[in-house]
């Protein structure tokens, strides 16, 4: 397996820029996700790395070799698509073996590799079955087996679970991650589903309109979103946003919302102009009778041990994730508190997060720890 290094990658279709100056590194053996909505450029990025599209500019290196303008067949990469693309006239064994047969691999080695892949994927009992009679989950395993037998430098996966129902996707997420760990594979995985990315990835690149908005671990992206887009895209329900007055003085350690003073880590520089947005995850909102920040209960979603309570405040609509034991009646007005150490602050015009000294110190500590782990 091998490191993938992308530098200044761009792709234009006429006047439309699908990918804009993307740079990132997929480390050897890492599970890396490109995450974003439809049309954000994630699949185009994957196709350029796989050699199915040529970039307008930029550089792609695989295991140290410059493969920017090499054909897909010269890159030693295995591709798994959303559509299974199996050969209906072949059984499972022949489907998995097909790439090895095409390469002229000896028959005994083909048999050994196919049976090894089938054992890993738990489909050994299906090897002589026709693919037309398989379930969606088993068909996806066959497609994965066809990629595994090649023993490539890296796996490219373009929404491979998109054709499965919700229950199968949940099961296959766990199996894909376990498979990745067993193989020690370098995997680049494209998805629009945040749950897939958050549950499987070592690192995630969140893309929007051809730009990587944030590149970090799942925890960092959830706890410290770099932009309003990331904060809104990640999380279910997403982060709450409350509008603030324009500007904050240097050294400010509180913000005011509807008469409530809310503690914030001090900003390094003053924000003299422009409106601000305060972000709070639903699980960091609590009820408090003493708080001057008030909201009227608009809706309640019962989820078993928890509930999602939607409240209307003068600064915007807020969702709170609370224990089901907390009483919440539609129409009543309650006080709200926010956990100050978990809040985010954004510049409304640019959409960028305003980094505080506390946030930066925490990020530097995490970065140093990651570097130490990887040597």
Residue pairs with C-beta under 8 A, 6 or more apart in sequence:
1 28
1 29
1 153
1 154
1 184
1 185
1 186
2 28
2 62
2 63
2 64
2 153
2 154
2 186
3 25
3 26
3 27
3 28
3 61
3 62
3 63
3 64
3 186
4 25
4 26
4 32
4 49
4 60
4 61
4 62
4 154
4 186
4 188
5 25
5 26
5 59
5 60
5 61
6 22
6 23
6 24
6 25
6 45
6 49
6 58
6 59
6 60
6 61
7 23
7 58
7 59
7 60
7 61
8 21
8 22
8 23
8 57
8 58
8 59
9 19
9 21
9 22
9 23
9 45
9 48
9 55
9 57
9 58
9 59
9 60
10 17
10 19
10 20
10 21
10 22
10 55
10 56
10 57
10 58
11 17
11 18
11 19
11 41
11 44
11 45
11 48
11 53
11 55
11 56
12 18
12 56
17 210
18 41
18 44
18 210
19 41
19 44
19 45
19 48
19 55
19 210
20 41
20 209
20 210
20 211
21 58
21 211
22 41
22 45
22 58
22 205
22 207
22 210
22 211
22 212
23 212
24 32
24 205
24 212
24 215
26 32
26 154
26 186
26 188
26 203
27 186
27 374
28 186
29 184
29 185
29 186
30 186
30 187
30 202
30 203
31 177
31 180
31 187
31 189
31 200
31 201
31 202
32 187
32 188
32 189
32 201
32 202
32 203
32 204
32 205
33 189
33 190
33 191
33 196
33 197
33 200
33 201
33 203
33 204
33 205
34 42
34 45
34 46
34 188
34 189
34 190
34 191
34 205
34 207
35 42
35 191
35 192
35 194
35 197
35 201
35 204
35 205
35 206
35 207
36 42
36 192
36 206
36 207
36 208
36 233
37 192
37 208
37 233
38 192
39 209
40 207
40 208
40 209
40 210
41 207
41 209
41 210
41 211
42 190
42 192
42 207
43 158
43 159
43 190
44 53
45 190
45 207
46 156
46 158
46 188
46 190
47 53
48 54
48 55
48 60
49 60
49 62
49 77
49 156
49 188
50 72
50 75
50 77
50 79
50 156
51 67
51 70
51 71
51 72
51 73
51 74
51 75
51 77
52 72
52 79
54 69
55 68
58 68
59 66
59 68
60 66
60 67
60 68
61 67
62 75
62 76
62 77
62 153
62 154
63 153
67 74
67 75
72 79
75 153
76 152
76 153
76 154
77 152
77 153
77 154
77 155
77 156
78 147
78 148
78 150
78 152
78 154
78 155
78 156
79 147
79 155
79 156
79 157
79 158
80 143
80 144
80 147
80 155
80 156
80 157
80 158
80 160
81 143
81 158
81 160
82 158
82 159
82 160
82 161
82 162
82 163
83 163
84 139
84 140
84 142
84 143
84 163
85 143
86 95
86 131
86 139
86 142
86 143
87 94
87 95
87 98
87 131
88 130
88 131
88 132
90 98
90 131
91 127
91 128
91 129
91 130
91 131
92 118
92 123
92 126
92 127
92 128
92 129
92 130
92 131
92 134
92 142
92 145
93 114
93 118
93 127
93 128
95 131
95 142
95 145
95 146
96 114
96 117
96 118
96 127
96 142
96 145
96 146
96 149
97 110
97 111
97 113
97 114
97 149
98 146
99 146
99 149
99 150
100 109
100 110
100 113
100 114
100 149
100 150
101 110
105 113
110 149
113 149
113 151
114 127
114 145
114 149
115 124
115 127
116 149
117 145
117 148
117 149
118 124
118 126
118 127
118 145
120 145
120 148
120 179
120 182
120 183
121 141
121 142
121 144
121 145
121 148
121 179
122 141
123 138
123 141
123 142
123 145
126 134
126 138
126 142
131 139
131 142
134 142
135 168
136 163
136 164
136 165
136 168
137 164
137 168
137 171
137 172
140 160
140 161
140 163
140 164
140 172
143 160
144 160
144 176
144 179
147 155
148 179
148 183
153 186
154 185
154 186
154 187
154 188
155 185
155 186
155 187
155 188
156 188
157 176
157 187
157 188
157 189
157 190
158 190
159 190
159 191
159 192
160 176
160 189
161 168
161 169
161 172
161 173
161 176
161 191
161 193
161 196
162 191
162 193
164 172
169 193
169 196
173 195
173 196
173 199
173 200
174 199
176 200
177 199
177 200
179 185
180 187
180 200
189 196
189 197
189 200
189 201
191 197
194 233
194 234
194 235
194 236
195 236
197 204
197 218
198 204
198 218
198 222
198 234
201 218
202 217
203 215
203 216
203 217
204 214
204 215
204 216
204 217
204 218
204 221
205 212
205 214
205 215
206 212
206 213
206 214
206 215
206 221
206 229
206 230
206 233
206 234
207 213
208 229
208 233
213 226
213 227
213 229
213 230
214 221
214 225
214 226
214 227
214 230
216 224
216 226
217 366
217 370
220 363
220 366
221 230
221 234
222 234
222 235
222 281
223 342
224 344
224 353
224 359
224 362
224 363
225 231
225 234
225 239
225 279
225 344
225 353
226 352
226 353
227 346
227 351
227 352
227 353
228 241
228 277
228 279
228 346
228 348
228 351
229 351
231 238
231 239
231 241
231 279
231 344
231 346
231 353
232 238
232 239
232 241
235 281
235 282
237 282
237 308
237 319
237 321
239 279
239 280
239 281
239 282
239 344
240 279
240 280
240 281
240 282
240 285
240 316
240 317
240 318
240 319
241 277
241 278
241 279
241 316
241 346
242 257
242 277
242 278
242 279
242 280
242 313
242 315
242 316
242 318
243 275
243 276
243 277
243 278
243 315
243 316
243 348
244 255
244 256
244 257
244 275
244 276
244 277
244 278
245 256
245 275
245 276
246 273
246 274
246 275
246 276
247 270
247 271
247 272
247 273
247 274
247 276
248 255
248 267
248 270
248 271
248 276
249 270
250 267
250 269
250 270
251 266
251 267
252 264
252 266
252 267
252 270
253 263
253 264
253 265
253 266
254 261
254 262
254 263
254 264
255 261
255 262
255 264
255 276
255 278
255 345
256 262
257 278
257 293
257 315
258 292
258 293
258 294
258 313
258 314
258 315
259 292
259 293
260 291
260 292
260 293
262 278
262 293
262 338
262 340
262 343
263 340
264 340
264 343
264 345
264 356
265 341
265 356
265 357
265 358
265 359
266 356
266 357
266 358
267 345
267 354
267 356
268 355
268 356
268 357
268 360
271 347
271 354
274 347
274 348
274 349
275 348
275 349
276 345
276 346
276 347
276 348
276 354
277 345
277 346
277 347
277 348
278 338
278 343
278 344
278 345
278 346
279 343
279 344
279 345
279 346
280 318
280 338
280 339
280 342
280 343
280 344
281 321
281 342
282 308
282 319
282 320
282 321
283 321
284 338
284 339
284 342
284 343
285 318
285 319
285 320
285 321
285 336
285 337
285 338
286 320
286 322
286 336
286 337
286 338
286 339
287 320
287 322
287 326
287 328
287 334
287 335
287 336
287 337
288 335
288 336
288 337
289 334
289 335
290 335
291 335
291 336
291 337
292 335
293 313
293 335
293 336
293 337
293 338
294 313
294 333
294 334
294 335
294 336
295 311
295 312
295 313
295 318
295 333
295 334
295 336
296 311
296 312
296 313
296 331
296 332
296 333
297 309
297 310
297 311
297 328
297 329
297 330
297 331
297 332
297 333
297 334
298 310
298 311
298 312
298 317
298 330
299 309
299 310
299 330
300 307
300 308
300 309
300 310
300 328
300 330
301 307
301 308
301 309
301 310
302 324
303 324
304 324
305 323
305 324
306 321
306 322
306 323
306 324
307 321
307 322
307 323
307 324
307 326
307 328
308 319
308 320
308 321
309 319
309 320
309 322
309 326
309 328
310 317
310 318
310 319
311 317
311 318
311 319
311 320
311 334
311 336
312 318
313 336
318 336
320 336
322 328
328 334
341 358
344 353
345 353
345 354
345 356
346 352
346 353
346 354
347 354
353 359
